[in-house]
Amino acid sequence: MVEIFQVEITSIHPSQLYISKQKLQDIQNSLNPEYPSIKDPIPIKELNGKTIFVDGHTRAVALHLYGQKTMPVYWEYEELDWEMYEICVQWCADAGIHSVVELASRIVSHEEYKIVWYKRCDDLHSSLHQSRKTQ
């Protein structure tokens, strides 16, 4: 059984550079502004000495914008492409994004999000896939 626990929202390092305004609004519309809480806990992972978001960036930003200090999380044990996550976390560090505080200032339209984030991730995935084929 997965252990769910609370952490300070600002203690987790993002692995995403942008937030979709549409996705954020959808989540905010589903929250009770007086007692904002999320149904599904957010997966986190210890990677290179940092605790990072595996998913749930938009939910975390929504909670932060509502003034919440903590959020429910669980440790992710699934085997994912951790090399890709390492690169994404480095992108965030290079851009000065160390928590949801900085990420909350990078909300873009969903159309722009598809270009500046989805496309960048797709390009990275293709590049990693290609380099792994030649090894």
N, CA, C and O atoms as a GROMACS GRO file, in nm:
protein
  540
    1MET      N    1   0.085  -0.119   0.000
    1MET     CA    2   0.000   0.000   0.000
    1MET      C    3   0.089   0.125   0.000
    1MET      O    4   0.192   0.130   0.067
    2VAL      N    5   0.048   0.224  -0.074
    2VAL     CA    6   0.123   0.348  -0.088
    2VAL      C    7   0.101   0.434   0.036
    2VAL      O    8  -0.013   0.455   0.079
    3GLU      N    9   0.210   0.484   0.093
    3GLU     CA   10   0.200   0.573   0.208
    3GLU      C   11   0.185   0.716   0.158
    3GLU      O   12   0.269   0.767   0.084
    4ILE      N   13   0.078   0.780   0.200
    4ILE     CA   14   0.052   0.919   0.164
    4ILE      C   15   0.087   1.005   0.286
    4ILE      O   16   0.047   0.974   0.398
    5PHE      N   17   0.161   1.112   0.262
    5PHE     CA   18   0.201   1.200   0.371
    5PHE      C   19   0.201   1.344   0.321
    5PHE      O   20   0.191   1.368   0.200
    6GLN      N   21   0.212   1.438   0.412
    6GLN     CA   22   0.210   1.581   0.379
    6GLN      C   23   0.352   1.636   0.374
    6GLN      O   24   0.437   1.599   0.455
    7VAL      N   25   0.377   1.724   0.278
    7VAL     CA   26   0.503   1.796   0.271
    7VAL      C   27   0.473   1.943   0.244
    7VAL      O   28   0.364   1.978   0.197
    8GLU      N   29   0.570   2.027   0.274
    8GLU     CA   30   0.556   2.168   0.239
    8GLU      C   31   0.562   2.181   0.087
    8GLU      O   32   0.652   2.126   0.023
    9ILE      N   33   0.468   2.252   0.032
    9ILE     CA   34   0.459   2.266  -0.114
    9ILE      C   35   0.589   2.322  -0.172
    9ILE      O   36   0.633   2.279  -0.278
   10THR      N   37   0.649   2.416  -0.103
   10THR     CA   38   0.768   2.482  -0.158
   10THR      C   39   0.895   2.400  -0.142
   10THR      O   40   1.002   2.444  -0.187
   11SER      N   41   0.887   2.283  -0.080
   11SER     CA   42   1.008   2.202  -0.058
   11SER      C   43   1.039   2.108  -0.175
   11SER      O   44   1.144   2.044  -0.176
   12ILE      N   45   0.949   2.099  -0.271
   12ILE     CA   46   0.966   2.006  -0.384
   12ILE      C   47   1.015   2.083  -0.506
   12ILE      O   48   0.964   2.190  -0.537
   13HIS      N   49   1.114   2.027  -0.575
   13HIS     CA   50   1.170   2.090  -0.695
   13HIS      C   51   1.087   2.053  -0.818
   13HIS      O   52   1.059   1.935  -0.840
   14PRO      N   53   1.048   2.151  -0.897
   14PRO     CA   54   0.975   2.122  -1.021
   14PRO      C   55   1.062   2.052  -1.125
   14PRO      O   56   1.184   2.065  -1.127
   15SER      N   57   0.995   1.978  -1.211
   15SER     CA   58   1.060   1.918  -1.328
   15SER      C   59   0.987   1.964  -1.453
   15SER      O   60   0.990   1.898  -1.557
   16GLN      N   61   0.922   2.078  -1.442
   16GLN     CA   62   0.842   2.134  -1.551
   16GLN      C   63   0.863   2.285  -1.551
   16GLN      O   64   0.865   2.348  -1.445
   17LEU      N   65   0.878   2.343  -1.670
   17LEU     CA   66   0.909   2.485  -1.684
   17LEU      C   67   0.788   2.578  -1.689
   17LEU      O   68   0.800   2.697  -1.661
   18TYR      N   69   0.673   2.526  -1.725
   18TYR     CA   70   0.555   2.610  -1.747
   18TYR      C   71   0.431   2.542  -1.692
   18TYR      O   72   0.429   2.422  -1.668
   19ILE      N   73   0.327   2.623  -1.673
   19ILE     CA   74   0.195   2.576  -1.632
   19ILE      C   75   0.095   2.624  -1.736
   19ILE      O   76   0.098   2.740  -1.778
   20SER      N   77   0.006   2.534  -1.777
   20SER     CA   78  -0.101   2.569  -1.870
   20SER      C   79  -0.210   2.644  -1.794
   20SER      O   80  -0.263   2.595  -1.694
   21LYS      N   81  -0.244   2.762  -1.842
   21LYS     CA   82  -0.348   2.843  -1.778
   21LYS      C   83  -0.481   2.769  -1.776
   21LYS      O   84  -0.553   2.773  -1.676
   22GLN      N   85  -0.514   2.701  -1.886
   22GLN     CA   86  -0.640   2.628  -1.894
   22GLN      C   87  -0.645   2.514  -1.792
   22GLN      O   88  -0.745   2.496  -1.723
   23LYS      N   89  -0.536   2.437  -1.784
   23LYS     CA   90  -0.531   2.327  -1.688
   23LYS      C   91  -0.540   2.380  -1.545
   23LYS      O   92  -0.608   2.322  -1.460
   24LEU      N   93  -0.473   2.492  -1.518
   24LEU     CA   94  -0.478   2.552  -1.386
   24LEU      C   95  -0.619   2.598  -1.352
   24LEU      O   96  -0.667   2.574  -1.241
   25GLN      N   97  -0.686   2.663  -1.446
   25GLN     CA   98  -0.823   2.709  -1.422
   25GLN      C   99  -0.917   2.592  -1.397
   25GLN      O  100  -1.004   2.600  -1.311
   26ASP      N  101  -0.899   2.483  -1.472
   26ASP     CA  102  -0.982   2.365  -1.451
   26ASP      C  103  -0.966   2.311  -1.309
   26ASP      O  104  -1.064   2.276  -1.244
   27ILE      N  105  -0.843   2.305  -1.262
   27ILE     CA  106  -0.818   2.256  -1.126
   27ILE      C  107  -0.872   2.354  -1.023
   27ILE      O  108  -0.937   2.314  -0.926
   28GLN      N  109  -0.847   2.483  -1.043
   28GLN     CA  110  -0.897   2.583  -0.948
   28GLN      C  111  -1.050   2.578  -0.940
   28GLN      O  112  -1.106   2.595  -0.831
   29ASN      N  113  -1.116   2.556  -1.052
   29ASN     CA  114  -1.262   2.548  -1.053
   29ASN      C  115  -1.314   2.427  -0.977
   29ASN      O  116  -1.428   2.427  -0.930
   30SER      N  117  -1.231   2.324  -0.964
   30SER     CA  118  -1.273   2.203  -0.893
   30SER      C  119  -1.245   2.210  -0.743
   30SER      O  120  -1.289   2.124  -0.667
   31LEU      N  121  -1.171   2.312  -0.700
   31LEU     CA  122  -1.135   2.325  -0.559
   31LEU      C  123  -1.231   2.417  -0.485
   31LEU      O  124  -1.286   2.511  -0.543
   32ASN      N  125  -1.250   2.389  -0.358
   32ASN     CA  126  -1.326   2.479  -0.272
   32ASN      C  127  -1.228   2.586  -0.225
   32ASN      O  128  -1.133   2.555  -0.153
   33PRO      N  129  -1.249   2.712  -0.264
   33PRO     CA  130  -1.153   2.817  -0.229
   33PRO      C  131  -1.134   2.836  -0.078
   33PRO      O  132  -1.028   2.879  -0.034
   34GLU      N  133  -1.237   2.802   0.001
   34GLU     CA  134  -1.225   2.818   0.146
   34GLU      C  135  -1.141   2.707   0.208
   34GLU      O  136  -1.067   2.731   0.304
   35TYR      N  137  -1.151   2.586   0.153
   35TYR     CA  138  -1.076   2.471   0.205
   35TYR      C  139  -1.018   2.393   0.088
   35TYR      O  140  -1.059   2.279   0.063
   36PRO      N  141  -0.924   2.452   0.017
   36PRO     CA  142  -0.871   2.383  -0.102
   36PRO      C  143  -0.794   2.257  -0.064
   36PRO      O  144  -0.704   2.259   0.020
   37SER      N  145  -0.831   2.148  -0.129
   37SER     CA  146  -0.756   2.023  -0.112
   37SER      C  147  -0.772   1.943  -0.240
   37SER      O  148  -0.868   1.962  -0.315
   38ILE      N  149  -0.679   1.856  -0.265
   38ILE     CA  150  -0.683   1.774  -0.386
   38ILE      C  151  -0.714   1.630  -0.348
   38ILE      O  152  -0.676   1.582  -0.242
   39LYS      N  153  -0.785   1.562  -0.438
   39LYS     CA  154  -0.822   1.421  -0.414
   39LYS      C  155  -0.702   1.330  -0.426
   39LYS      O  156  -0.679   1.244  -0.341
   40ASP      N  157  -0.626   1.349  -0.533
   40ASP     CA  158  -0.517   1.258  -0.562
   40ASP      C  159  -0.384   1.314  -0.512
   40ASP      O  160  -0.350   1.428  -0.546
   41PRO      N  161  -0.311   1.238  -0.433
   41PRO     CA  162  -0.179   1.284  -0.389
   41PRO      C  163  -0.083   1.296  -0.507
   41PRO      O  164  -0.105   1.236  -0.612
   42ILE      N  165   0.020   1.373  -0.488
   42ILE     CA  166   0.116   1.403  -0.594
   42ILE      C  167   0.240   1.314  -0.580
   42ILE      O  168   0.296   1.304  -0.471
   43PRO      N  169   0.282   1.250  -0.690
   43PRO     CA  170   0.402   1.165  -0.682
   43PRO      C  171   0.530   1.248  -0.679
   43PRO      O  172   0.546   1.344  -0.754
   44ILE      N  173   0.621   1.207  -0.591
   44ILE     CA  174   0.752   1.272  -0.580
   44ILE      C  175   0.860   1.166  -0.584
   44ILE      O  176   0.834   1.048  -0.564
   45LYS      N  177   0.983   1.210  -0.610
   45LYS     CA  178   1.096   1.117  -0.622
   45LYS      C  179   1.222   1.187  -0.573
   45LYS      O  180   1.240   1.306  -0.596
   46GLU      N  181   1.307   1.112  -0.505
   46GLU     CA  182   1.440   1.162  -0.468
   46GLU      C  183   1.531   1.136  -0.587
   46GLU      O  184   1.548   1.022  -0.629
   47LEU      N  185   1.589   1.243  -0.642
   47LEU     CA  186   1.672   1.230  -0.761
   47LEU      C  187   1.792   1.324  -0.747
   47LEU      O  188   1.777   1.446  -0.740
   48ASN      N  189   1.910   1.266  -0.743
   48ASN     CA  190   2.034   1.344  -0.731
   48ASN      C  191   2.032   1.440  -0.611
   48ASN      O  192   2.076   1.554  -0.621
   49GLY      N  193   1.981   1.391  -0.500
   49GLY     CA  194   1.982   1.471  -0.377
   49GLY      C  195   1.870   1.573  -0.366
   49GLY      O  196   1.867   1.650  -0.270
   50LYS      N  197   1.779   1.576  -0.463
   50LYS     CA  198   1.666   1.669  -0.459
   50LYS      C  199   1.537   1.588  -0.460
   50LYS      O  200   1.529   1.483  -0.524
   51THR      N  201   1.437   1.638  -0.391
   51THR     CA  202   1.304   1.579  -0.400
   51THR      C  203   1.230   1.654  -0.509
   51THR      O  204   1.214   1.776  -0.501
   52ILE      N  205   1.184   1.581  -0.611
   52ILE     CA  206   1.125   1.644  -0.729
   52ILE      C  207   0.980   1.600  -0.748
   52ILE      O  208   0.937   1.495  -0.700
   53PHE      N  209   0.906   1.684  -0.820
   53PHE     CA  210   0.773   1.645  -0.866
   53PHE      C  211   0.789   1.548  -0.982
   53PHE      O  212   0.867   1.573  -1.075
   54VAL      N  213   0.717   1.437  -0.978
   54VAL     CA  214   0.710   1.347  -1.093
   54VAL      C  215   0.591   1.389  -1.179
   54VAL      O  216   0.594   1.375  -1.301
   55ASP      N  217   0.489   1.439  -1.115
   55ASP     CA  218   0.366   1.483  -1.180
   55ASP      C  219   0.298   1.580  -1.082
   55ASP      O  220   0.347   1.600  -0.971
   56GLY      N  221   0.188   1.639  -1.124
   56GLY     CA  222   0.109   1.719  -1.032
   56GLY      C  223   0.152   1.863  -1.013
   56GLY      O  224   0.111   1.929  -0.918
   57HIS      N  225   0.235   1.913  -1.105
   57HIS     CA  226   0.280   2.052  -1.094
   57HIS      C  227   0.163   2.151  -1.089
   57HIS      O  228   0.163   2.244  -1.009
   58THR      N  229   0.064   2.130  -1.174
   58THR     CA  230  -0.048   2.223  -1.182
   58THR      C  231  -0.131   2.219  -1.055
   58THR      O  232  -0.175   2.323  -1.006
   59ARG      N  233  -0.154   2.099  -1.000
   59ARG     CA  234  -0.227   2.088  -0.873
   59ARG      C  235  -0.151   2.158  -0.761
   59ARG      O  236  -0.211   2.227  -0.678
   60ALA      N  237  -0.019   2.142  -0.759
   60ALA     CA  238   0.062   2.206  -0.655
   60ALA      C  239   0.057   2.358  -0.668
   60ALA      O  240   0.046   2.428  -0.568
   61VAL      N  241   0.066   2.408  -0.790
   61VAL     CA  242   0.058   2.554  -0.811
   61VAL      C  243  -0.079   2.605  -0.768
   61VAL      O  244  -0.088   2.710  -0.706
   62ALA      N  245  -0.185   2.532  -0.801
   62ALA     CA  246  -0.320   2.573  -0.760
   62ALA      C  247  -0.330   2.583  -0.608
   62ALA      O  248  -0.382   2.681  -0.556
   63LEU      N  249  -0.280   2.483  -0.538
   63LEU     CA  250  -0.282   2.487  -0.391
   63LEU      C  251  -0.200   2.605  -0.339
   63LEU      O  252  -0.243   2.675  -0.247
   64HIS      N  253  -0.084   2.626  -0.397
   64HIS     CA  254   0.001   2.739  -0.356
   64HIS      C  255  -0.072   2.872  -0.376
   64HIS      O  256  -0.068   2.959  -0.289
   65LEU      N  257  -0.137   2.888  -0.491
   65LEU     CA  258  -0.207   3.014  -0.519
   65LEU      C  259  -0.324   3.036  -0.424
   65LEU      O  260  -0.364   3.150  -0.400
   66TYR      N  261  -0.380   2.927  -0.370
   66TYR     CA  262  -0.487   2.938  -0.270
   66TYR      C  263  -0.431   2.954  -0.128
   66TYR      O  264  -0.507   2.957  -0.032
   67GLY      N  265  -0.299   2.964  -0.117
   67GLY     CA  266  -0.240   2.988   0.014
   67GLY      C  267  -0.210   2.865   0.097
   67GLY      O  268  -0.173   2.877   0.214
   68GLN      N  269  -0.227   2.748   0.039
   68GLN     CA  270  -0.196   2.625   0.113
   68GLN      C  271  -0.045   2.613   0.132
   68GLN      O  272   0.032   2.652   0.045
   69LYS      N  273  -0.004   2.560   0.243
   69LYS     CA  274   0.138   2.542   0.274
   69LYS      C  275   0.185   2.398   0.254
   69LYS      O  276   0.303   2.374   0.229
   70THR      N  277   0.092   2.303   0.264
   70THR     CA  278   0.129   2.162   0.250
   70THR      C  279   0.039   2.095   0.147
   70THR      O  280  -0.065   2.148   0.108
   71MET      N  281   0.083   1.976   0.104
   71MET     CA  282   0.005   1.899   0.008
   71MET      C  283   0.031   1.750   0.032
   71MET      O  284   0.135   1.713   0.086
   72PRO      N  285  -0.065   1.665  -0.008
   72PRO     CA  286  -0.045   1.521   0.007
   72PRO      C  287   0.042   1.468  -0.107
   72PRO      O  288   0.023   1.504  -0.223
   73VAL      N  289   0.136   1.382  -0.072
   73VAL     CA  290   0.228   1.324  -0.170
   73VAL      C  291   0.252   1.177  -0.139
   73VAL      O  292   0.212   1.127  -0.034
   74TYR      N  293   0.316   1.109  -0.233
   74TYR     CA  294   0.364   0.973  -0.210
   74TYR      C  295   0.491   0.955  -0.291
   74TYR      O  296   0.514   1.024  -0.390
   75TRP      N  297   0.574   0.860  -0.247
   75TRP     CA  298   0.699   0.831  -0.319
   75TRP      C  299   0.668   0.749  -0.443
   75TRP      O  300   0.596   0.649  -0.437
   76GLU      N  301   0.722   0.792  -0.555
   76GLU     CA  302   0.706   0.721  -0.683
   76GLU      C  303   0.814   0.614  -0.693
   76GLU      O  304   0.933   0.644  -0.683
   77TYR      N  305   0.772   0.489  -0.713
   77TYR     CA  306   0.867   0.379  -0.728
   77TYR      C  307   0.864   0.318  -0.867
   77TYR      O  308   0.943   0.229  -0.898
   78GLU      N  309   0.773   0.365  -0.950
   78GLU     CA  310   0.765   0.314  -1.087
   78GLU      C  311   0.892   0.350  -1.163
   78GLU      O  312   0.951   0.456  -1.141
   79GLU      N  313   0.934   0.261  -1.252
   79GLU     CA  314   1.052   0.289  -1.335
   79GLU      C  315   1.012   0.381  -1.450
   79GLU      O  316   0.944   0.338  -1.544
   80LEU      N  317   1.053   0.504  -1.442
   80LEU     CA  318   1.027   0.602  -1.547
   80LEU      C  319   1.161   0.642  -1.609
   80LEU      O  320   1.265   0.591  -1.568
   81ASP      N  321   1.158   0.730  -1.705
   81ASP     CA  322   1.281   0.775  -1.770
   81ASP      C  323   1.346   0.882  -1.682
   81ASP      O  324   1.328   1.002  -1.703
   82TRP      N  325   1.420   0.835  -1.581
   82TRP     CA  326   1.477   0.928  -1.484
   82TRP      C  327   1.585   1.016  -1.545
   82TRP      O  328   1.609   1.126  -1.494
   83GLU      N  329   1.649   0.973  -1.651
   83GLU     CA  330   1.746   1.060  -1.720
   83GLU      C  331   1.674   1.183  -1.776
   83GLU      O  332   1.725   1.295  -1.768
   84MET      N  333   1.557   1.161  -1.832
   84MET     CA  334   1.479   1.272  -1.886
   84MET      C  335   1.438   1.367  -1.772
   84MET      O  336   1.444   1.489  -1.787
   85TYR      N  337   1.397   1.311  -1.660
   85TYR     CA  338   1.362   1.395  -1.545
   85TYR      C  339   1.483   1.476  -1.497
   85TYR      O  340   1.469   1.593  -1.462
   86GLU      N  341   1.601   1.414  -1.494
   86GLU     CA  342   1.722   1.486  -1.453
   86GLU      C  343   1.744   1.609  -1.541
   86GLU      O  344   1.778   1.717  -1.491
   87ILE      N  345   1.726   1.592  -1.670
   87ILE     CA  346   1.744   1.704  -1.764
   87ILE      C  347   1.639   1.812  -1.739
   87ILE      O  348   1.671   1.930  -1.737
   88CYS      N  349   1.515   1.770  -1.720
   88CYS     CA  350   1.407   1.867  -1.696
   88CYS      C  351   1.429   1.945  -1.566
   88CYS      O  352   1.405   2.065  -1.561
   89VAL      N  353   1.474   1.876  -1.462
   89VAL     CA  354   1.504   1.944  -1.335
   89VAL      C  355   1.618   2.043  -1.355
   89VAL      O  356   1.616   2.152  -1.297
   90GLN      N  357   1.716   2.007  -1.435
   90GLN     CA  358   1.827   2.099  -1.464
   90GLN      C  359   1.778   2.220  -1.543
   90GLN      O  360   1.821   2.332  -1.517
   91TRP      N  361   1.688   2.198  -1.640
   91TRP     CA  362   1.629   2.311  -1.712
   91TRP      C  363   1.565   2.408  -1.614
   91TRP      O  364   1.583   2.530  -1.624
   92CYS      N  365   1.490   2.352  -1.518
   92CYS     CA  366   1.424   2.437  -1.418
   92CYS      C  367   1.526   2.515  -1.336
   92CYS      O  368   1.511   2.635  -1.316
   93ALA      N  369   1.629   2.446  -1.289
   93ALA     CA  370   1.732   2.514  -1.210
   93ALA      C  371   1.798   2.625  -1.292
   93ALA      O  372   1.821   2.735  -1.241
   94ASP      N  373   1.827   2.596  -1.418
   94ASP     CA  374   1.889   2.696  -1.505
   94ASP      C  375   1.799   2.818  -1.525
   94ASP      O  376   1.847   2.930  -1.544
   95ALA      N  377   1.667   2.795  -1.521
   95ALA     CA  378   1.570   2.904  -1.539
   95ALA      C  379   1.534   2.972  -1.407
   95ALA      O  380   1.450   3.062  -1.404
   96GLY      N  381   1.596   2.927  -1.296
   96GLY     CA  382   1.567   2.988  -1.166
   96GLY      C  383   1.440   2.938  -1.102
   96GLY      O  384   1.384   3.005  -1.015
   97ILE      N  385   1.393   2.821  -1.144
   97ILE     CA  386   1.270   2.764  -1.089
   97ILE      C  387   1.310   2.655  -0.989
   97ILE      O  388   1.353   2.546  -1.028
   98HIS      N  389   1.295   2.686  -0.861
   98HIS     CA  390   1.335   2.593  -0.756
   98HIS      C  391   1.217   2.543  -0.673
   98HIS      O  392   1.232   2.453  -0.591
   99SER      N  393   1.099   2.602  -0.695
   99SER     CA  394   0.979   2.560  -0.624
   99SER      C  395   0.857   2.610  -0.701
   99SER      O  396   0.870   2.676  -0.804
  100VAL      N  397   0.738   2.578  -0.648
  100VAL     CA  398   0.615   2.625  -0.714
  100VAL      C  399   0.603   2.777  -0.708
  100VAL      O  400   0.528   2.835  -0.786
  101VAL      N  401   0.675   2.841  -0.618
  101VAL     CA  402   0.670   2.988  -0.610
  101VAL      C  403   0.715   3.047  -0.743
  101VAL      O  404   0.646   3.133  -0.800
  102GLU      N  405   0.828   3.002  -0.793
  102GLU     CA  406   0.878   3.052  -0.923
  102GLU      C  407   0.794   2.998  -1.039
  102GLU      O  408   0.769   3.069  -1.136
  103LEU      N  409   0.751   2.873  -1.028
  103LEU     CA  410   0.672   2.812  -1.135
  103LEU      C  411   0.539   2.886  -1.154
  103LEU      O  412   0.489   2.896  -1.266
  104ALA      N  413   0.483   2.937  -1.045
  104ALA     CA  414   0.354   3.008  -1.052
  104ALA      C  415   0.364   3.136  -1.134
  104ALA      O  416   0.261   3.192  -1.173
  105SER      N  417   0.484   3.184  -1.160
  105SER     CA  418   0.499   3.304  -1.243
  105SER      C  419   0.517   3.268  -1.391
  105SER      O  420   0.541   3.356  -1.474
  106ARG      N  421   0.505   3.140  -1.423
  106ARG     CA  422   0.528   3.094  -1.561
  106ARG      C  423   0.403   3.026  -1.617
  106ARG      O  424   0.410   2.919  -1.676
  107ILE      N  425   0.289   3.091  -1.596
  107ILE     CA  426   0.161   3.041  -1.646
  107ILE      C  427   0.141   3.098  -1.786
  107ILE      O  428   0.146   3.219  -1.807
  108VAL      N  429   0.116   3.008  -1.882
  108VAL     CA  430   0.100   3.048  -2.022
  108VAL      C  431  -0.030   2.988  -2.077
  108VAL      O  432  -0.085   2.894  -2.019
  109SER      N  433  -0.078   3.043  -2.188
  109SER     CA  434  -0.197   2.987  -2.252
  109SER      C  435  -0.170   2.841  -2.288
  109SER      O  436  -0.055   2.800  -2.304
  110HIS      N  437  -0.278   2.764  -2.301
  110HIS     CA  438  -0.259   2.623  -2.332
  110HIS      C  439  -0.193   2.604  -2.469
  110HIS      O  440  -0.114   2.512  -2.489
  111GLU      N  441  -0.226   2.691  -2.563
  111GLU     CA  442  -0.163   2.682  -2.696
  111GLU      C  443  -0.012   2.706  -2.686
  111GLU      O  444   0.067   2.634  -2.748
  112GLU      N  445   0.027   2.806  -2.609
  112GLU     CA  446   0.170   2.832  -2.591
  112GLU      C  447   0.236   2.718  -2.514
  112GLU      O  448   0.349   2.679  -2.544
  113TYR      N  449   0.165   2.664  -2.415
  113TYR     CA  450   0.215   2.552  -2.335
  113TYR      C  451   0.251   2.432  -2.424
  113TYR      O  452   0.353   2.367  -2.405
  114LYS      N  453   0.164   2.406  -2.521
  114LYS     CA  454   0.191   2.293  -2.612
  114LYS      C  455   0.321   2.315  -2.690
  114LYS      O  456   0.391   2.219  -2.722
  115ILE      N  457   0.352   2.440  -2.719
  115ILE     CA  458   0.475   2.470  -2.795
  115ILE      C  459   0.597   2.473  -2.703
  115ILE      O  460   0.697   2.407  -2.730
  116VAL      N  461   0.588   2.550  -2.594
  116VAL     CA  462   0.706   2.571  -2.511
  116VAL      C  463   0.736   2.456  -2.416
  116VAL      O  464   0.849   2.442  -2.370
  117TRP      N  465   0.635   2.372  -2.387
  117TRP     CA  466   0.664   2.260  -2.297
  117TRP      C  467   0.649   2.125  -2.365
  117TRP      O  468   0.745   2.048  -2.370
  118TYR      N  469   0.531   2.093  -2.418
  118TYR     CA  470   0.512   1.962  -2.481
  118TYR      C  471   0.613   1.938  -2.593
  118TYR      O  472   0.675   1.832  -2.599
  119LYS      N  473   0.631   2.036  -2.680
  119LYS     CA  474   0.723   2.019  -2.792
  119LYS      C  475   0.866   2.002  -2.741
  119LYS      O  476   0.940   1.917  -2.792
  120ARG      N  477   0.904   2.081  -2.643
  120ARG     CA  478   1.040   2.069  -2.587
  120ARG      C  479   1.061   1.928  -2.530
  120ARG      O  480   1.167   1.868  -2.550
  121CYS      N  481   0.962   1.877  -2.459
  121CYS     CA  482   0.973   1.741  -2.403
  121CYS      C  483   0.977   1.636  -2.513
  121CYS      O  484   1.055   1.541  -2.506
  122ASP      N  485   0.894   1.653  -2.615
  122ASP     CA  486   0.896   1.559  -2.728
  122ASP      C  487   1.032   1.559  -2.796
  122ASP      O  488   1.086   1.454  -2.830
  123ASP      N  489   1.089   1.677  -2.815
  123ASP     CA  490   1.222   1.688  -2.877
  123ASP      C  491   1.327   1.620  -2.790
  123ASP      O  492   1.415   1.551  -2.842
  124LEU      N  493   1.320   1.640  -2.660
  124LEU     CA  494   1.415   1.576  -2.569
  124LEU      C  495   1.400   1.425  -2.574
  124LEU      O  496   1.499   1.352  -2.580
  125HIS      N  497   1.277   1.378  -2.571
  125HIS     CA  498   1.252   1.234  -2.576
  125HIS      C  499   1.310   1.174  -2.703
  125HIS      O  500   1.374   1.069  -2.699
  126SER      N  501   1.288   1.240  -2.816
  126SER     CA  502   1.343   1.192  -2.944
  126SER      C  503   1.495   1.190  -2.941
  126SER      O  504   1.557   1.095  -2.988
  127SER      N  505   1.554   1.295  -2.887
  127SER     CA  506   1.700   1.304  -2.880
  127SER      C  507   1.758   1.194  -2.792
  127SER      O  508   1.857   1.131  -2.828
  128LEU      N  509   1.697   1.171  -2.676
  128LEU     CA  510   1.744   1.064  -2.588
  128LEU      C  511   1.727   0.928  -2.652
  128LEU      O  512   1.815   0.842  -2.643
  129HIS      N  513   1.613   0.908  -2.717
  129HIS     CA  514   1.587   0.781  -2.785
  129HIS      C  515   1.693   0.755  -2.892
  129HIS      O  516   1.745   0.644  -2.905
  130GLN      N  517   1.723   0.858  -2.969
  130GLN     CA  518   1.823   0.846  -3.076
  130GLN      C  519   1.961   0.816  -3.018
  130GLN      O  520   2.032   0.729  -3.070
  131SER      N  521   1.999   0.887  -2.913
  131SER     CA  522   2.132   0.865  -2.855
  131SER      C  523   2.143   0.727  -2.791
  131SER      O  524   2.252   0.668  -2.790
  132ARG      N  525   2.035   0.675  -2.739
  132ARG     CA  526   2.037   0.541  -2.678
  132ARG      C  527   2.046   0.432  -2.784
  132ARG      O  528   2.103   0.326  -2.760
  133LYS      N  529   1.991   0.459  -2.902
  133LYS     CA  530   1.998   0.362  -3.012
  133LYS      C  531   2.141   0.346  -3.062
  133LYS      O  532   2.180   0.238  -3.106
  134THR      N  533   2.218   0.454  -3.056
  134THR     CA  534   2.355   0.450  -3.109
  134THR      C  535   2.456   0.401  -3.006
  134THR      O  536   2.574   0.386  -3.038
  135GLN      N  537   2.412   0.376  -2.885
  135GLN     CA  538   2.505   0.329  -2.780
  135GLN      C  539   2.522   0.179  -2.785
  135GLN      O  540   2.596   0.123  -2.705
   0.00000   0.00000   0.00000
